[in-house]
């Protein structure tokens, strides 16, 4: 579904991503792991069309994304729930969700999808008219994921969905990710909680300073001593 090939992305003269290549197959959960500054969020921003490539290519369903505006990439079927959630805090839950469907013209379909989000996250439905800024971190993360889902993405990119959340809320978010996969959504997951991410992932890629150092199935990476020592806190 998605293929990134020899991608280089820079901030000014500094290359943040240094020629990485990876792919995401339809129906998979693929995770990108690494410490802060490894290039994970930069990779997602490039796929979303928010950053230009220095070189390399990105293709989605066989079509190039190079130079395609960000809003057109959403229309093609890629949505991102960004790091830090980036909600409109003074707007209601429902208005935040509707903004996720900004490119859609099917009013009836949008209404149906709102109902589906409220079924997936009941607390959002119960408090749909409240301002997003009044919600807890976990509830805001649910809203950020729901907003991304309102564009009906084929590929959902999640950037640090467990950041700042309690262990119980992290488990809730991870269960939601599995549920979305079971409903046919392909997921590209950036996550510092390496153990949780690899437990879900069909495939994982470990980034260090803008380069892919390891790649394998999620299960294999969980059992890799190098990954365990560097990212899972194992002795």
C-alpha positions as CSV (number, residue, x, y, z in Angstrom):
1,X,0.0,0.0,0.0
2,X,2.8,2.5,1.0
3,X,6.3,2.4,-0.2
4,X,9.0,4.8,1.0
5,X,12.3,4.5,-1.0
6,X,15.6,6.2,-0.2
7,X,13.8,9.1,1.5
8,X,15.9,12.0,2.6
9,X,14.3,14.9,4.6
10,X,16.1,17.9,6.0
11,X,15.5,20.8,8.3
12,X,17.7,23.5,6.7
13,X,21.1,21.9,6.1
14,X,20.6,19.1,8.5
15,X,19.3,15.8,7.3
16,X,16.8,14.5,9.8
17,X,16.0,11.4,7.7
18,X,18.9,9.9,5.8
19,X,17.8,7.7,2.9
20,X,15.4,5.3,4.6
21,X,13.3,2.7,2.8
22,X,10.3,0.7,4.2
23,X,6.9,-0.5,3.1
24,X,3.4,-1.0,4.6
25,X,1.2,-3.7,3.2
26,X,-2.6,-3.4,3.2
27,X,-4.1,-4.5,6.5
28,X,-0.9,-4.4,8.5
29,X,0.1,-2.6,11.6
30,X,3.7,-1.3,11.0
31,X,5.6,0.5,13.8
32,X,8.5,2.9,13.6
33,X,10.6,2.9,16.8
34,X,13.4,5.0,18.1
35,X,14.5,7.6,20.6
36,X,13.7,11.3,20.3
37,X,15.3,12.8,17.3
38,X,15.5,9.5,15.4
39,X,13.4,10.9,12.6
40,X,10.1,9.1,13.3
41,X,7.7,12.1,13.3
42,X,9.7,13.7,10.4
43,X,8.9,10.6,8.4
44,X,5.2,10.8,9.1
45,X,5.1,14.5,8.3
46,X,6.8,13.8,4.9
47,X,4.3,11.2,4.0
48,X,1.5,13.6,5.0
49,X,2.9,16.2,2.6
50,X,3.9,18.6,5.3
51,X,7.6,18.4,4.6
52,X,9.3,18.2,1.2
53,X,11.7,15.5,0.3
54,X,15.3,16.3,-0.5
55,X,15.5,13.0,-2.5
56,X,13.8,9.6,-2.7
57,X,10.2,8.8,-3.3
58,X,6.9,7.9,-1.6
59,X,4.2,6.0,-3.4
60,X,0.7,5.1,-2.1
61,X,-1.3,2.5,-3.9
62,X,1.1,2.7,-6.7
63,X,0.8,6.5,-7.2
64,X,3.6,8.9,-6.3
65,X,2.9,11.4,-3.5
66,X,5.9,13.6,-4.2
67,X,4.7,17.2,-4.6
68,X,1.1,16.4,-3.8
69,X,-0.5,19.0,-1.4
70,X,-1.3,17.8,2.1
71,X,-5.1,18.1,1.7
72,X,-5.0,16.1,-1.5
73,X,-3.1,13.3,0.3
74,X,-5.9,13.2,2.9
75,X,-8.3,12.8,0.0
76,X,-6.3,9.9,-1.4
77,X,-6.8,8.1,1.9
78,X,-4.0,8.9,4.3
79,X,-4.8,10.6,7.7
80,X,-2.5,11.4,10.6
81,X,-3.2,11.8,14.3
82,X,-0.3,14.0,15.2
83,X,2.1,14.0,18.2
84,X,0.6,16.2,20.9
85,X,-3.0,15.7,19.4
86,X,-3.2,19.2,18.1
87,X,-6.9,19.6,18.9
88,X,-8.9,22.8,18.6
89,X,-9.2,23.1,22.4
90,X,-12.0,25.8,22.5
91,X,-14.2,24.0,20.0
92,X,-16.5,21.2,20.9
93,X,-15.8,17.5,20.5
94,X,-18.3,17.2,17.6
95,X,-16.9,20.2,15.8
96,X,-13.3,18.8,16.1
97,X,-14.6,15.5,14.6
98,X,-16.4,17.2,11.8
99,X,-13.2,19.0,10.8
100,X,-11.7,15.6,10.2
101,X,-14.2,15.2,7.4
102,X,-13.5,18.6,5.8
103,X,-12.9,17.2,2.3
104,X,-16.0,15.0,2.2
105,X,-19.3,16.0,0.6
106,X,-21.4,13.0,1.7
107,X,-23.4,14.5,4.5
108,X,-25.2,11.2,5.3
109,X,-21.9,9.3,5.4
110,X,-20.3,11.9,7.8
111,X,-23.3,11.5,10.1
112,X,-22.9,7.7,10.1
113,X,-19.2,8.0,10.8
114,X,-19.8,10.4,13.7
115,X,-22.1,7.7,15.2
116,X,-19.4,5.1,14.6
117,X,-16.8,7.2,16.5
118,X,-19.2,7.7,19.4
119,X,-19.7,3.9,19.5
120,X,-16.0,3.3,19.5
121,X,-15.3,6.0,22.1
122,X,-18.6,6.4,24.2
123,X,-17.2,9.2,26.3
124,X,-16.9,11.4,23.2
125,X,-20.6,10.9,22.5
126,X,-21.6,11.6,26.0
127,X,-19.7,14.9,26.0
128,X,-19.9,15.8,22.4
129,X,-20.9,19.4,23.1
130,X,-18.1,20.1,25.6
131,X,-14.9,21.9,24.6
132,X,-12.0,19.6,23.7
133,X,-9.7,21.4,26.1
134,X,-11.7,20.2,29.1
135,X,-10.8,16.5,28.4
136,X,-8.1,14.4,30.0
137,X,-5.1,13.4,28.0
138,X,-6.5,10.0,27.2
139,X,-9.8,11.4,26.2
140,X,-8.1,13.9,24.0
141,X,-6.1,11.1,22.3
142,X,-9.4,9.3,21.6
143,X,-10.7,12.5,20.0
144,X,-7.5,12.9,17.9
145,X,-7.8,9.4,16.6
146,X,-11.5,9.9,16.0
147,X,-10.9,13.1,14.0
148,X,-8.4,11.3,11.8
149,X,-10.8,8.5,11.2
150,X,-13.5,10.9,10.0
151,X,-11.7,11.2,6.7
152,X,-12.3,7.5,6.2
153,X,-8.6,6.8,5.7
154,X,-7.2,3.6,4.1
155,X,-3.9,4.3,6.0
156,X,-4.0,5.8,9.5
157,X,-0.8,7.2,10.8
158,X,-0.6,7.6,14.6
159,X,2.2,9.6,16.2
160,X,2.9,8.8,19.8
161,X,-0.7,7.9,20.8
162,X,0.3,6.8,24.3
163,X,2.4,9.8,25.2
164,X,1.6,11.1,28.7
165,X,-1.1,8.5,29.3
166,X,-1.5,6.1,32.2
167,X,-0.8,2.4,31.7
168,X,-4.5,1.6,31.8
169,X,-5.3,4.3,29.2
170,X,-2.4,3.1,27.1
171,X,-3.9,-0.4,27.0
172,X,-7.2,1.1,25.9
173,X,-5.6,3.0,23.0
174,X,-3.7,-0.1,22.0
175,X,-6.9,-2.2,22.0
176,X,-8.5,0.5,19.8
177,X,-5.7,0.2,17.3
178,X,-6.2,-3.5,17.0
179,X,-10.0,-3.0,16.6
180,X,-9.4,-0.5,13.8
181,X,-7.1,-3.0,12.1
182,X,-9.8,-5.7,12.4
183,X,-12.1,-3.3,10.6
184,X,-9.8,-3.0,7.6
185,X,-7.7,0.1,8.5
186,X,-4.0,-0.1,7.8
187,X,-1.9,1.5,10.5
188,X,1.5,3.1,10.6
189,X,2.4,3.6,14.3
190,X,5.1,5.8,15.8
191,X,5.5,4.9,19.4
192,X,8.1,5.3,22.2
193,X,6.4,2.5,24.2
194,X,8.3,-0.1,22.2
195,X,7.0,-3.1,24.0
196,X,3.4,-2.2,23.4
197,X,4.0,-1.2,19.8
198,X,5.9,-4.4,18.9
199,X,3.2,-6.5,20.6
200,X,0.7,-5.2,18.1
201,X,2.9,-4.8,15.0
202,X,3.1,-7.1,12.0
203,X,6.4,-5.5,11.2
204,X,8.7,-3.0,12.9
205,X,11.5,-0.7,11.9
206,X,14.0,0.8,14.4
207,X,15.4,4.2,13.6
208,X,18.5,5.8,14.9
209,X,19.6,9.3,13.9
210,X,17.6,9.2,10.7
211,X,18.6,5.7,9.6
212,X,16.9,2.3,9.9
213,X,19.1,0.1,12.0
214,X,16.9,-3.0,12.4
215,X,13.7,-4.3,10.7
216,X,11.8,-7.5,11.3
217,X,8.4,-8.8,12.4
218,X,7.2,-7.3,15.6
219,X,7.5,-10.6,17.4
220,X,11.1,-11.1,16.2
221,X,12.1,-7.6,17.3
222,X,10.6,-8.2,20.7
223,X,12.9,-11.1,21.1
224,X,16.0,-9.4,19.6
225,X,18.6,-8.8,22.4
226,X,19.9,-5.7,20.7
227,X,16.4,-4.1,20.6
228,X,15.6,-5.4,24.1
229,X,18.7,-3.7,25.6
230,X,18.3,-0.4,23.7
231,X,14.5,0.1,23.8
232,X,12.9,-2.3,26.2
233,X,15.0,-1.7,29.3
234,X,16.3,-5.3,29.4
235,X,19.6,-6.3,30.9
